[in-house]
Amino acid sequence: DTAVSQTPKYLVTQMGNDKSIKCEQNLGHDTMYWYKQDSKKFLKIMFSYNNKELIINETVPNRFSPKSPDKAHLNLHINSLELGDSAVYFCASSRKGALGYGYTFGSGTRLTVV
Amino acid sequence: AQSVSQHNHHVILSEAASLELGCNYSYGGTVNLFWYVQYPGQHLQLLLKYFSGDPLVKGIKGFEAEFIKSKFSFNLRKPSVQWSDTAEYFCAVNANTDKLIFGTGTRLQVFP
């Protein structure tokens, strides 16, 4: 069983389009995250939700809007895509208060904006 | 602010060589420390973690890391690498917040 699943795995789209990436976890975790990995492999947190509530919002353009319909899902919607948005986006989950156990990551979504 | 430094950006080794990857963090309080591995084209997987107790922690696939509080370090080691260890390795730290801070990663290439 996949613990943290993301769809789609690959996404190629034109500048200016709007796209969404979905994430679901079946681990019973209450905290979910979006990380962006750039072409140099640097991982930077974008958002974190705990029980559907936004708790971390790093300096991310407001074209990016996360949505958490329930604690098992955290979707990422991106408006007006730009070339610089090309990256791999990873979803992750953890238990709040138990971050010593680390994150479980999804397999990533490779977004290419052309 | 918390930060993590990985000084080795790219390491090239022959099979059976010993490995040590450096990781230093900046935070004066209690920390949780992690090493993650990312095989080519795959997601990050947890290699090992430290949050209390014995500062020498053992992880999967023969990896280990030592937490040295006085040096703010958590170096990753393996006595004998294999070709299949070729991957990107990330050190990460958490210090009483809801997020992991990652280092910039070290690319390890192992040649047969």
Backbone of each chain as ProteinMPNN parsed JSONL, in Angstrom:
{"seq_chain_A": "DTAVSQTPKYLVTQMGNDKSIKCEQNLGHDTMYWYKQDSKKFLKIMFSYNNKELIINETVPNRFSPKSPDKAHLNLHINSLELGDSAVYFCASSRKGALGYGYTFGSGTRLTVV", "coords_chain_A": {"N_chain_A": [[0.831, -1.191, 0.0], [0.551, 2.198, -0.87], [1.945, 4.797, 0.993], [2.133, 7.648, 1.024], [0.745, 9.255, -1.543], [1.054, 10.834, -4.682], [-0.376, 12.669, -7.326], [-0.376, 14.203, -10.537], [2.425, 12.114, -11.653], [4.128, 13.17, -13.501], [4.066, 16.338, -15.104], [3.518, 18.388, -17.718], [3.291, 21.56, -18.99], [2.029, 24.642, -20.385], [3.27, 28.013, -20.094], [1.411, 30.266, -18.093], [-0.794, 28.695, -17.749], [-3.148, 27.039, -15.472], [-2.732, 24.695, -12.912], [-3.145, 21.65, -10.974], [-1.901, 19.69, -8.25], [-2.246, 16.631, -6.609], [-2.373, 15.168, -3.332], [-2.316, 12.429, -1.134], [-2.482, 10.749, 1.977], [-2.247, 7.677, 3.755], [-1.551, 7.097, 6.328], [-2.556, 7.925, 8.687], [-1.521, 10.23, 9.679], [-1.437, 13.624, 10.936], [-0.402, 15.926, 9.964], [0.613, 17.602, 7.064], [2.704, 18.369, 4.231], [4.091, 20.533, 1.693], [6.884, 20.444, -0.359], [9.379, 22.01, -2.352], [11.637, 21.003, -4.817], [14.38, 22.163, -6.372], [16.254, 22.568, -9.481], [18.836, 22.182, -8.672], [18.625, 20.384, -6.714], [17.935, 21.362, -4.254], [15.946, 21.405, -1.373], [13.017, 22.923, -0.325], [10.748, 24.03, 2.076], [7.312, 24.686, 1.473], [4.574, 24.833, 2.297], [2.635, 23.921, 5.209], [0.191, 21.905, 6.68], [-1.945, 21.278, 9.409], [-4.306, 19.111, 10.496], [-6.169, 20.16, 8.607], [-5.654, 22.835, 8.883], [-3.787, 25.688, 8.032], [-0.429, 25.963, 8.888], [2.181, 26.567, 8.349], [3.509, 28.837, 6.123], [5.66, 29.503, 3.94], [7.705, 31.936, 2.24], [6.076, 32.16, -0.4], [4.89, 32.677, -3.69], [1.625, 34.102, -4.151], [0.331, 32.843, -6.148], [0.384, 30.219, -5.701], [-1.687, 27.983, -4.149], [-2.552, 26.135, -1.469], [-4.742, 23.451, -0.554], [-6.67, 21.793, 1.83], [-8.841, 19.41, 2.142], [-9.412, 17.488, 4.031], [-7.716, 15.811, 6.76], [-6.22, 13.893, 5.544], [-5.594, 14.626, 3.022], [-3.862, 16.853, 0.882], [-3.801, 19.28, -1.358], [-2.289, 21.021, -4.114], [-2.624, 23.961, -5.775], [-1.78, 25.761, -8.651], [-1.65, 28.856, -10.072], [-1.446, 30.662, -13.187], [1.073, 29.696, -14.338], [4.649, 29.85, -14.326], [7.904, 29.89, -15.947], [9.869, 29.53, -14.015], [8.644, 27.962, -12.149], [9.077, 25.391, -12.708], [10.022, 22.343, -11.433], [10.561, 19.714, -8.983], [7.946, 18.657, -7.047], [7.319, 17.747, -3.801], [5.203, 15.979, -1.681], [4.625, 15.463, 1.781], [4.192, 13.782, 4.949], [3.528, 13.77, 8.502], [3.379, 13.022, 12.03], [2.001, 15.337, 14.199], [3.872, 16.754, 16.769], [5.408, 14.599, 16.897], [7.662, 14.802, 15.403], [10.148, 13.856, 15.595], [10.165, 11.399, 14.479], [10.372, 11.879, 11.86], [9.611, 12.61, 8.369], [7.294, 11.143, 6.025], [7.678, 10.764, 2.673], [6.059, 11.528, -0.457], [6.204, 10.301, -3.871], [6.818, 12.34, -5.552], [6.178, 15.029, -7.883], [6.986, 15.854, -11.045], [7.161, 18.858, -12.416], [7.043, 20.569, -15.407], [7.352, 23.537, -17.013], [6.663, 25.051, -20.007]], "CA_chain_A": [[0.0, 0.0, 0.0], [1.311, 3.435, -0.929], [1.674, 5.556, 2.197], [1.874, 9.014, 0.568], [0.665, 9.171, -2.997], [0.88, 12.093, -5.388], [-0.729, 12.601, -8.741], [0.284, 13.215, -11.402], [3.851, 11.954, -11.453], [4.746, 14.127, -14.428], [3.131, 17.362, -15.564], [4.139, 19.326, -18.641], [2.248, 22.528, -19.289], [2.513, 25.906, -20.934], [3.224, 29.201, -19.241], [0.118, 30.932, -17.995], [-1.865, 27.753, -17.388], [-3.401, 26.72, -14.07], [-2.676, 23.244, -12.719], [-3.22, 21.166, -9.595], [-1.244, 18.44, -7.869], [-2.977, 16.069, -5.475], [-1.616, 14.333, -2.41], [-3.126, 11.7, -0.155], [-1.71, 9.83, 2.828], [-3.073, 6.718, 4.486], [-0.786, 6.743, 7.514], [-3.193, 8.465, 9.886], [-0.816, 11.431, 10.125], [-2.297, 14.803, 10.981], [0.297, 17.073, 9.392], [1.078, 17.37, 5.702], [3.61, 19.416, 3.762], [4.578, 20.597, 0.323], [8.254, 20.895, -0.534], [9.796, 22.201, -3.735], [13.041, 20.664, -5.057], [14.769, 22.831, -7.618], [17.146, 21.82, -10.389], [20.065, 21.884, -7.933], [18.233, 19.402, -5.7], [17.675, 22.001, -2.97], [14.576, 21.175, -0.891], [12.556, 24.039, 0.493], [9.354, 23.878, 2.462], [6.393, 25.709, 0.967], [3.395, 24.913, 3.155], [2.333, 22.822, 6.099], [-1.168, 21.905, 7.226], [-2.24, 20.348, 10.492], [-5.76, 18.948, 10.635], [-6.805, 21.072, 7.651], [-5.342, 24.23, 9.182], [-2.477, 26.129, 7.555], [0.435, 26.346, 9.996], [3.407, 27.13, 7.795], [3.394, 29.38, 4.778], [6.915, 30.174, 3.67], [7.567, 33.002, 1.25], [5.682, 31.527, -1.65], [3.963, 33.564, -4.408], [0.228, 33.74, -3.891], [-0.188, 31.998, -7.246], [0.327, 28.866, -5.15], [-2.705, 27.913, -3.105], [-2.803, 24.786, -0.971], [-6.1, 23.207, -0.042], [-6.724, 20.541, 2.573], [-10.245, 19.112, 2.434], [-9.407, 16.721, 5.274], [-6.314, 15.684, 7.185], [-5.52, 12.901, 4.727], [-5.38, 15.179, 1.683], [-3.345, 18.216, 0.742], [-3.623, 19.544, -2.78], [-1.579, 22.268, -4.427], [-3.087, 24.558, -7.02], [-0.857, 26.811, -9.099], [-2.216, 29.719, -11.121], [-0.545, 31.445, -14.053], [2.382, 29.054, -14.225], [5.822, 30.522, -14.89], [9.018, 28.974, -16.231], [10.585, 29.265, -12.764], [7.918, 27.0, -11.31], [9.542, 24.049, -13.065], [10.704, 21.736, -10.283], [9.868, 18.532, -8.475], [7.183, 19.008, -5.851], [7.131, 16.589, -2.94], [4.284, 16.011, -0.555], [5.106, 14.653, 2.899], [3.308, 13.809, 6.109], [4.118, 13.379, 9.783], [2.479, 13.211, 13.16], [2.343, 16.545, 14.95], [4.407, 16.428, 18.073], [6.252, 13.41, 16.767], [8.52, 15.036, 14.242], [11.355, 13.063, 15.753], [10.071, 10.234, 13.618], [10.64, 12.29, 10.489], [8.536, 12.67, 7.405], [7.178, 10.173, 4.952], [7.538, 11.532, 1.432], [5.504, 10.981, -1.674], [7.186, 10.02, -4.925], [7.14, 13.57, -6.259], [5.551, 15.411, -9.155], [7.93, 16.659, -11.834], [6.435, 19.878, -13.185], [7.84, 21.264, -16.42], [6.604, 24.63, -17.636], [7.344, 25.374, -21.274]], "C_chain_A": [[0.865, 1.241, 0.0], [0.953, 4.299, 0.257], [1.307, 7.002, 1.872], [1.879, 8.976, -0.958], [0.357, 10.534, -3.591], [0.478, 11.815, -6.82], [-0.828, 14.006, -9.309], [1.768, 13.08, -11.066], [4.64, 12.93, -12.33], [3.674, 15.095, -14.918], [3.904, 18.332, -16.438], [3.042, 20.279, -19.103], [2.851, 23.829, -19.799], [2.422, 27.019, -19.902], [1.826, 29.788, -19.251], [-1.027, 30.011, -17.615], [-2.004, 27.632, -15.877], [-3.399, 25.202, -13.926], [-2.76, 22.896, -11.236], [-2.454, 19.87, -9.436], [-1.969, 17.934, -6.62], [-2.076, 15.194, -4.621], [-2.551, 13.711, -1.39], [-2.216, 10.82, 0.68], [-2.666, 8.94, 3.614], [-2.382, 6.23, 5.76], [-1.454, 7.198, 8.808], [-2.469, 9.675, 10.45], [-1.754, 12.634, 10.097], [-1.638, 16.047, 10.398], [0.826, 16.705, 8.015], [1.815, 18.597, 5.193], [3.737, 19.377, 2.25], [5.991, 21.164, 0.335], [8.522, 21.053, -2.029], [11.281, 21.848, -3.84], [13.445, 21.243, -6.401], [15.789, 21.993, -8.399], [18.479, 21.481, -9.732], [19.808, 20.953, -6.763], [17.955, 20.028, -4.336], [16.195, 21.848, -2.61], [14.153, 22.317, 0.011], [11.087, 23.863, 0.805], [8.527, 25.022, 1.884], [5.264, 25.913, 1.969], [3.354, 23.721, 4.099], [0.928, 23.005, 6.631], [-1.238, 20.896, 8.35], [-3.736, 20.289, 10.678], [-6.529, 20.013, 9.853], [-6.492, 22.546, 7.897], [-3.934, 24.569, 8.734], [-1.622, 26.566, 8.738], [1.78, 26.887, 9.538], [3.116, 27.617, 6.381], [4.67, 30.172, 4.546], [6.691, 31.203, 2.558], [7.333, 32.399, -0.124], [4.727, 32.479, -2.369], [2.524, 33.135, -4.193], [-0.44, 33.089, -5.091], [-0.313, 30.542, -6.786], [-0.707, 28.844, -4.031], [-2.926, 26.461, -2.7], [-4.246, 24.676, -0.485], [-6.115, 21.843, 0.62], [-8.169, 20.246, 2.938], [-10.418, 18.276, 3.708], [-7.953, 16.4, 5.595], [-5.531, 14.647, 6.384], [-5.167, 13.428, 3.336], [-4.828, 16.59, 1.753], [-3.015, 18.431, -0.723], [-2.938, 20.888, -2.968], [-2.053, 22.764, -5.776], [-2.165, 25.711, -7.385], [-1.504, 27.567, -10.248], [-1.114, 30.358, -11.943], [0.889, 30.94, -13.988], [3.473, 29.813, -14.962], [6.941, 29.506, -15.091], [9.737, 28.566, -14.943], [9.869, 28.314, -11.823], [8.325, 25.569, -11.635], [10.415, 23.494, -11.939], [10.031, 20.403, -9.995], [9.212, 18.933, -7.165], [6.9, 17.727, -5.071], [6.112, 16.896, -1.855], [4.875, 15.131, 0.545], [4.094, 14.726, 4.027], [4.073, 13.389, 7.353], [3.04, 13.482, 10.843], [2.919, 14.434, 13.942], [2.812, 16.127, 16.329], [5.302, 15.206, 18.05], [7.199, 13.574, 15.598], [9.857, 14.33, 14.383], [11.331, 11.793, 14.934], [10.243, 10.59, 12.152], [9.39, 12.34, 9.637], [8.468, 11.382, 6.602], [6.872, 10.963, 3.691], [6.758, 10.769, 0.38], [6.58, 10.849, -2.732], [7.5, 11.235, -5.794], [6.339, 13.771, -7.534], [6.533, 16.31, -9.885], [7.131, 17.581, -12.729], [7.397, 20.566, -14.141], [6.951, 22.297, -17.09], [7.367, 25.075, -18.879], [6.748, 26.646, -21.888]], "O_chain_A": [[1.813, 1.337, 0.78], [-0.229, 4.521, 0.515], [0.309, 7.526, 2.368], [2.905, 8.696, -1.578], [-0.477, 11.284, -3.084], [0.934, 10.855, -7.441], [-1.314, 14.912, -8.632], [2.299, 13.858, -10.273], [5.687, 13.441, -11.931], [2.521, 14.714, -15.119], [4.821, 19.012, -15.977], [1.984, 19.842, -19.556], [4.049, 24.07, -19.652], [1.616, 26.973, -18.973], [1.148, 29.807, -20.277], [-2.097, 30.468, -17.21], [-1.135, 28.047, -15.11], [-4.004, 24.502, -14.739], [-2.488, 23.724, -10.367], [-2.368, 19.06, -10.359], [-2.266, 18.699, -5.702], [-1.141, 14.564, -5.117], [-3.448, 14.363, -0.857], [-1.283, 10.211, 0.156], [-3.727, 9.368, 4.069], [-2.599, 5.104, 6.21], [-0.974, 6.891, 9.899], [-2.757, 10.108, 11.566], [-2.728, 12.665, 9.346], [-2.259, 17.109, 10.346], [1.41, 15.638, 7.821], [1.586, 19.715, 5.656], [3.525, 18.346, 1.612], [6.266, 22.201, 0.939], [7.968, 20.329, -2.857], [12.092, 22.332, -3.05], [12.913, 20.856, -7.441], [16.127, 20.872, -8.02], [19.18, 20.581, -10.193], [20.68, 20.757, -5.917], [17.758, 19.306, -3.358], [15.311, 22.122, -3.422], [14.832, 22.643, 0.984], [10.278, 23.582, -0.08], [8.977, 26.165, 1.815], [5.027, 27.029, 2.432], [3.941, 22.67, 3.84], [0.52, 24.111, 6.988], [-0.672, 19.806, 8.266], [-4.37, 21.299, 10.982], [-7.422, 20.673, 10.384], [-7.011, 23.413, 7.194], [-2.992, 23.831, 9.019], [-2.028, 27.435, 9.51], [2.446, 27.6, 10.289], [2.551, 26.895, 5.56], [4.763, 31.347, 4.899], [5.593, 31.306, 2.011], [8.264, 32.164, -0.895], [3.837, 33.041, -1.731], [2.236, 31.945, -4.067], [-1.639, 32.813, -5.063], [-1.021, 29.742, -7.399], [-0.605, 29.609, -3.072], [-3.425, 25.657, -3.487], [-4.871, 25.653, -0.072], [-5.637, 20.859, 0.054], [-8.676, 20.767, 3.931], [-11.45, 18.355, 4.375], [-7.06, 16.683, 4.797], [-4.313, 14.538, 6.532], [-4.506, 12.736, 2.561], [-5.26, 17.409, 2.564], [-2.076, 17.843, -1.259], [-2.998, 21.767, -2.109], [-1.906, 22.084, -6.792], [-1.813, 26.532, -6.539], [-1.859, 26.98, -11.271], [0.001, 30.568, -11.466], [1.803, 31.679, -13.623], [3.267, 30.343, -16.054], [6.939, 28.424, -14.504], [10.16, 27.419, -14.79], [10.431, 27.904, -10.808], [7.957, 24.639, -10.917], [11.413, 24.1, -11.549], [9.071, 20.012, -10.66], [9.864, 19.486, -6.28], [6.331, 16.767, -5.59], [6.163, 17.939, -1.204], [5.56, 14.152, 0.25], [3.245, 15.618, 4.06], [5.118, 12.744, 7.274], [1.937, 13.965, 10.589], [4.088, 14.551, 14.307], [2.22, 15.257, 16.969], [5.882, 14.827, 19.068], [7.504, 12.615, 14.889], [10.613, 14.215, 13.418], [12.373, 11.174, 14.718], [10.258, 9.707, 11.294], [8.273, 12.142, 10.114], [9.44, 10.632, 6.509], [5.917, 11.739, 3.651], [6.787, 9.539, 0.325], [7.728, 11.239, -2.518], [8.356, 11.163, -6.676], [5.888, 12.819, -8.17], [6.873, 17.393, -9.407], [6.499, 17.138, -13.688], [8.437, 21.081, -13.73], [5.917, 21.96, -17.667], [8.545, 25.427, -18.817], [7.185, 27.08, -22.954]]}, "seq_chain_B": "AQSVSQHNHHVILSEAASLELGCNYSYGGTVNLFWYVQYPGQHLQLLLKYFSGDPLVKGIKGFEAEFIKSKFSFNLRKPSVQWSDTAEYFCAVNANTDKLIFGTGTRLQVFP", "coords_chain_B": {"N_chain_B": [[17.976, 31.639, 13.093], [17.343, 28.279, 12.055], [19.763, 26.296, 10.352], [21.3, 24.138, 7.92], [24.298, 22.666, 6.966], [25.96, 21.097, 4.353], [28.972, 20.102, 3.469], [30.252, 18.631, 1.525], [29.684, 18.566, -1.769], [29.738, 16.926, -3.952], [30.667, 13.656, -4.183], [32.915, 11.194, -5.142], [33.486, 7.811, -5.35], [35.162, 4.624, -5.293], [33.879, 1.29, -5.412], [33.696, -0.425, -2.291], [35.181, 1.406, -0.928], [35.502, 3.58, 1.943], [33.043, 5.727, 3.415], [32.33, 9.05, 4.353], [30.145, 11.557, 5.056], [29.76, 14.97, 5.574], [27.862, 16.902, 7.942], [26.614, 19.765, 9.332], [24.897, 21.737, 11.722], [23.055, 24.654, 12.683], [21.958, 25.521, 15.594], [21.153, 26.088, 18.912], [19.725, 24.612, 20.777], [17.748, 21.74, 21.729], [17.719, 19.21, 19.304], [16.347, 17.329, 16.57], [17.682, 15.008, 14.351], [18.338, 13.997, 10.995], [19.051, 11.747, 8.286], [18.414, 11.544, 4.913], [17.922, 9.653, 1.908], [18.021, 9.904, -1.612], [17.438, 8.102, -4.304], [18.29, 7.923, -7.806], [15.801, 9.557, -9.616], [13.848, 8.99, -7.787], [11.84, 9.203, -4.712], [12.448, 10.798, -1.5], [13.911, 8.859, 1.049], [13.967, 7.728, 4.397], [17.031, 7.309, 5.991], [18.257, 7.18, 8.508], [17.822, 8.323, 11.93], [18.181, 10.66, 14.621], [17.11, 11.377, 17.871], [17.351, 11.202, 20.599], [19.272, 9.722, 23.289], [21.685, 7.171, 22.605], [24.383, 8.545, 20.912], [25.429, 7.479, 18.606], [23.998, 6.328, 15.854], [22.377, 3.752, 14.082], [21.433, 2.96, 10.793], [19.49, 1.993, 7.923], [20.75, -0.318, 5.423], [23.427, -0.498, 6.168], [24.396, 1.986, 6.914], [25.504, 4.527, 9.216], [25.422, 7.106, 11.711], [26.915, 9.743, 13.576], [26.159, 11.727, 16.281], [27.532, 14.626, 17.366], [27.423, 16.726, 19.785], [28.915, 18.92, 20.714], [30.186, 19.765, 18.478], [28.196, 20.394, 16.798], [27.454, 18.556, 14.865], [26.548, 15.919, 12.568], [27.529, 13.521, 11.144], [27.464, 11.295, 8.382], [28.184, 7.868, 7.861], [29.683, 5.057, 6.195], [31.19, 1.945, 6.093], [31.943, 0.509, 3.801], [31.241, 1.162, 0.629], [28.742, 0.522, -1.926], [27.978, 0.075, -5.427], [25.28, 0.455, -5.679], [24.734, 2.377, -3.832], [24.875, 4.804, -4.976], [23.55, 7.941, -5.131], [21.609, 10.797, -3.986], [22.245, 12.476, -0.996], [20.725, 13.705, 1.88], [20.968, 15.774, 4.663], [19.05, 16.638, 7.528], [17.372, 18.816, 9.838], [15.402, 19.265, 12.745], [13.999, 21.457, 15.038], [12.077, 21.801, 17.455], [10.018, 22.861, 15.921], [7.509, 22.822, 13.329], [8.631, 21.901, 11.015], [11.014, 20.373, 8.787], [14.331, 21.245, 8.193], [16.357, 21.201, 5.443], [19.639, 20.27, 4.331], [21.789, 21.175, 1.556], [22.333, 18.936, 0.16], [24.272, 16.05, -0.856], [25.84, 14.701, -3.568], [26.478, 11.42, -4.281], [28.586, 9.361, -6.066], [29.269, 6.109, -6.96], [31.659, 4.029, -8.265], [32.075, 0.943, -10.014]], "CA_chain_B": [[17.236, 30.663, 12.279], [18.041, 27.009, 11.875], [20.302, 26.019, 9.021], [22.047, 22.902, 7.812], [25.364, 22.753, 5.966], [26.616, 19.887, 3.884], [30.127, 20.694, 2.804], [30.624, 17.849, 0.352], [28.597, 18.659, -2.739], [29.818, 15.806, -4.89], [31.69, 12.705, -3.742], [33.09, 10.085, -6.076], [34.233, 6.735, -4.696], [35.139, 3.276, -5.868], [33.241, 0.3, -4.538], [34.44, -0.908, -1.125], [35.797, 2.526, -0.199], [34.727, 4.044, 3.095], [32.329, 6.973, 3.144], [31.889, 9.929, 5.428], [29.552, 12.796, 4.551], [29.65, 15.921, 6.659], [26.633, 17.663, 8.166], [26.648, 20.64, 10.496], [23.673, 22.501, 11.846], [23.183, 25.805, 13.562], [20.857, 25.709, 16.545], [21.764, 25.808, 20.2], [18.883, 23.835, 21.67], [17.518, 20.326, 21.425], [17.408, 19.005, 17.888], [16.176, 16.011, 15.972], [18.532, 14.997, 13.163], [17.952, 12.962, 10.039], [19.647, 11.601, 6.964], [17.544, 10.986, 3.893], [18.576, 9.305, 0.649], [17.177, 10.0, -2.8], [18.003, 7.391, -5.446], [17.95, 8.637, -9.045], [14.416, 9.532, -10.059], [12.926, 8.511, -6.746], [11.536, 10.128, -3.621], [13.348, 10.718, -0.35], [13.658, 7.788, 2.011], [14.703, 7.934, 5.636], [18.137, 6.39, 6.249], [18.389, 7.066, 9.957], [17.425, 9.525, 12.642], [18.572, 10.772, 16.02], [16.425, 12.384, 18.669], [17.796, 11.126, 21.989], [19.939, 8.474, 23.587], [23.013, 6.878, 22.065], [24.66, 9.458, 19.794], [25.782, 6.721, 17.403], [22.769, 5.68, 15.402], [22.531, 2.883, 12.918], [20.29, 3.022, 9.91], [19.345, 0.898, 6.965], [21.768, -0.526, 4.396], [24.776, -0.407, 6.704], [24.772, 3.352, 7.238], [25.439, 4.978, 10.593], [25.765, 8.516, 11.874], [27.268, 10.085, 14.946], [25.787, 13.061, 16.736], [28.515, 15.23, 18.269], [26.742, 17.971, 20.173], [29.871, 20.017, 20.858], [30.588, 20.203, 17.136], [26.967, 20.616, 16.023], [27.62, 17.755, 13.649], [25.826, 14.635, 12.457], [28.127, 12.979, 9.924], [27.001, 9.985, 7.917], [29.317, 6.999, 7.521], [29.483, 3.665, 5.784], [32.566, 1.424, 5.979], [32.269, -0.029, 2.476], [30.105, 1.521, -0.228], [28.439, -0.304, -3.088], [27.506, 0.834, -6.57], [23.871, 0.768, -5.454], [24.622, 3.529, -2.926], [24.861, 6.022, -5.783], [22.305, 8.654, -4.802], [21.76, 12.108, -3.346], [22.053, 12.303, 0.438], [20.321, 14.963, 2.513], [20.894, 15.898, 6.11], [17.949, 17.532, 7.889], [17.264, 19.085, 11.266], [14.168, 19.828, 13.277], [14.223, 21.944, 16.39], [10.856, 22.314, 18.091], [9.095, 23.511, 14.986], [6.749, 21.842, 12.553], [9.205, 21.659, 9.7], [12.386, 19.922, 8.645], [15.218, 22.076, 7.376], [17.268, 20.299, 4.744], [20.871, 20.741, 3.734], [21.758, 21.288, 0.099], [22.506, 17.617, -0.433], [25.572, 15.583, -1.364], [25.687, 13.691, -4.605], [27.47, 10.349, -4.174], [28.711, 8.452, -7.196], [30.139, 4.975, -6.661], [32.02, 3.326, -9.488], [32.46, -0.454, -9.754]], "C_chain_B": [[18.069, 29.389, 12.127], [18.609, 26.931, 10.466], [21.114, 24.743, 9.087], [23.066, 23.047, 6.691], [25.889, 21.373, 5.633], [27.772, 20.339, 3.0], [30.541, 19.938, 1.554], [29.479, 17.915, -0.638], [28.559, 17.448, -3.651], [30.976, 14.919, -4.451], [31.725, 11.544, -4.719], [33.979, 9.042, -5.419], [34.206, 5.472, -5.539], [34.446, 2.351, -4.88], [34.22, -0.175, -3.477], [35.17, 0.207, -0.376], [34.911, 2.911, 0.977], [34.166, 5.438, 2.795], [32.118, 7.752, 4.433], [31.399, 11.221, 4.797], [29.306, 13.728, 5.724], [28.302, 16.615, 6.719], [26.816, 18.473, 9.439], [25.367, 21.457, 10.523], [23.912, 23.677, 12.779], [21.889, 25.941, 14.358], [21.376, 25.271, 17.892], [20.975, 24.898, 21.111], [18.792, 22.377, 21.259], [17.1, 20.171, 19.969], [17.102, 17.535, 17.602], [16.929, 16.049, 14.645], [18.229, 13.793, 12.293], [18.931, 12.93, 8.874], [18.622, 10.914, 6.069], [18.378, 10.664, 2.656], [17.565, 9.4, -0.48], [17.893, 9.304, -3.95], [17.521, 8.059, -6.727], [16.5, 8.454, -9.45], [13.408, 9.096, -9.018], [12.697, 9.564, -5.658], [12.531, 9.941, -2.476], [12.909, 9.601, 0.584], [14.522, 8.024, 3.236], [15.776, 6.863, 5.81], [18.271, 6.116, 7.738], [18.01, 8.385, 10.606], [17.991, 9.48, 14.059], [17.643, 11.765, 16.696], [16.734, 12.279, 20.154], [18.6, 9.838, 22.15], [21.319, 8.37, 22.969], [23.298, 7.772, 20.857], [25.112, 8.746, 18.52], [24.549, 5.939, 16.977], [23.039, 4.873, 14.152], [21.255, 2.915, 12.098], [20.235, 1.821, 8.993], [20.568, 0.82, 6.07], [23.192, -0.287, 4.89], [25.26, 1.007, 7.018], [24.679, 3.614, 8.74], [25.808, 6.454, 10.638], [26.035, 8.789, 13.34], [26.924, 11.528, 15.236], [26.854, 13.547, 17.712], [27.997, 16.628, 18.607], [27.699, 19.158, 20.21], [30.31, 20.58, 19.512], [29.379, 20.519, 16.262], [27.013, 19.8, 14.731], [26.844, 16.447, 13.73], [26.281, 13.996, 11.15], [27.634, 11.566, 9.642], [28.196, 9.146, 7.499], [28.821, 5.656, 7.009], [30.869, 3.088, 5.52], [32.939, 0.974, 4.574], [31.083, 0.231, 1.55], [29.961, 0.549, -1.396], [27.945, 0.598, -4.206], [26.066, 1.302, -6.352], [23.66, 1.908, -4.46], [24.66, 4.849, -3.683], [23.513, 6.709, -5.63], [22.656, 10.05, -4.299], [21.418, 11.899, -1.873], [21.782, 13.665, 1.075], [20.326, 14.819, 4.025], [19.755, 16.864, 6.427], [17.879, 17.677, 9.401], [15.888, 19.634, 11.591], [14.431, 20.25, 14.715], [12.95, 22.609, 16.901], [9.994, 23.171, 17.185], [8.372, 22.411, 14.216], [7.361, 21.574, 11.193], [10.621, 21.115, 9.827], [13.133, 20.908, 7.761], [16.253, 21.155, 6.765], [18.55, 21.018, 4.367], [20.757, 20.702, 2.223], [22.018, 19.961, -0.606], [23.93, 17.329, -0.86], [25.301, 14.5, -2.389], [26.822, 12.682, -4.472], [27.427, 9.496, -5.436], [29.698, 7.36, -6.813], [30.389, 4.214, -7.95], [32.476, 1.915, -9.155], [33.961, -0.644, -9.859]], "O_chain_B": [[19.299, 29.416, 12.079], [18.015, 27.433, 9.512], [21.557, 24.319, 10.155], [22.733, 23.498, 5.595], [26.218, 20.585, 6.519], [27.566, 20.889, 1.918], [31.11, 20.519, 0.63], [28.405, 17.373, -0.375], [27.492, 16.999, -4.07], [32.118, 15.369, -4.359], [30.688, 10.984, -5.076], [35.09, 9.347, -4.983], [33.333, 5.287, -6.387], [34.43, 2.6, -3.675], [35.417, -0.309, -3.731], [35.719, -0.029, 0.701], [33.719, 2.604, 1.0], [34.742, 6.211, 2.029], [31.773, 7.184, 5.469], [32.143, 11.898, 4.089], [28.724, 13.338, 6.736], [27.678, 16.883, 5.692], [27.134, 17.926, 10.496], [24.823, 21.822, 9.48], [24.859, 23.682, 13.565], [20.871, 26.414, 13.852], [21.975, 24.203, 18.012], [21.501, 24.448, 22.129], [19.645, 21.857, 20.54], [16.245, 20.902, 19.469], [17.55, 16.635, 18.313], [16.822, 17.022, 13.898], [17.907, 12.713, 12.787], [19.551, 13.934, 8.525], [18.054, 9.875, 6.404], [19.395, 11.304, 2.387], [16.402, 9.026, -0.324], [18.845, 9.847, -4.51], [16.465, 8.691, -6.739], [16.027, 7.329, -9.609], [12.243, 8.858, -9.334], [13.274, 10.651, -5.681], [13.353, 9.025, -2.499], [11.725, 9.419, 0.869], [15.666, 8.465, 3.128], [15.484, 5.668, 5.784], [18.383, 4.968, 8.168], [17.892, 9.417, 9.946], [18.243, 8.411, 14.616], [17.406, 12.857, 16.179], [16.405, 13.196, 20.906], [18.608, 8.98, 21.268], [22.029, 9.366, 22.83], [22.542, 7.76, 19.886], [25.167, 9.366, 17.458], [24.117, 5.009, 17.658], [23.824, 5.262, 13.287], [20.148, 2.9, 12.635], [20.844, 0.783, 9.248], [21.334, 1.779, 5.97], [24.065, 0.088, 4.108], [26.429, 1.194, 7.356], [23.876, 2.998, 9.442], [26.43, 6.981, 9.715], [25.463, 8.154, 14.226], [27.347, 12.437, 14.523], [27.055, 12.944, 18.766], [28.119, 17.569, 17.822], [27.348, 20.262, 19.795], [30.749, 21.726, 19.418], [29.539, 20.878, 15.096], [26.659, 20.284, 13.656], [26.533, 15.946, 14.811], [25.528, 13.934, 10.178], [27.421, 10.763, 10.55], [29.119, 9.649, 6.858], [27.727, 5.192, 7.331], [31.65, 3.693, 4.785], [34.106, 1.041, 4.187], [30.041, -0.411, 1.677], [30.903, -0.137, -1.794], [27.543, 1.737, -3.97], [25.68, 2.391, -6.778], [22.531, 2.358, -4.266], [24.493, 5.909, -3.079], [22.47, 6.141, -5.953], [23.824, 10.428, -4.202], [20.436, 11.236, -1.54], [22.503, 14.635, 0.844], [19.768, 13.876, 4.585], [19.52, 17.809, 5.674], [18.274, 16.779, 10.146], [15.293, 20.372, 10.806], [15.008, 19.502, 15.504], [12.777, 23.823, 16.79], [9.322, 24.098, 17.639], [8.605, 21.222, 14.434], [6.679, 21.068, 10.302], [11.322, 21.352, 10.81], [12.634, 21.345, 6.723], [16.941, 20.42, 7.471], [18.55, 22.223, 4.114], [19.751, 20.25, 1.676], [21.931, 19.878, -1.831], [24.696, 18.237, -1.183], [24.622, 13.512, -2.11], [27.995, 13.051, -4.543], [26.379, 8.979, -5.822], [30.82, 7.642, -6.394], [29.454, 3.805, -8.639], [33.167, 1.692, -8.16], [34.458, -1.754, -9.671]]}, "name": "protein", "num_of_chains": 2, "seq": "DTAVSQTPKYLVTQMGNDKSIKCEQNLGHDTMYWYKQDSKKFLKIMFSYNNKELIINETVPNRFSPKSPDKAHLNLHINSLELGDSAVYFCASSRKGALGYGYTFGSGTRLTVVAQSVSQHNHHVILSEAASLELGCNYSYGGTVNLFWYVQYPGQHLQLLLKYFSGDPLVKGIKGFEAEFIKSKFSFNLRKPSVQWSDTAEYFCAVNANTDKLIFGTGTRLQVFP"}
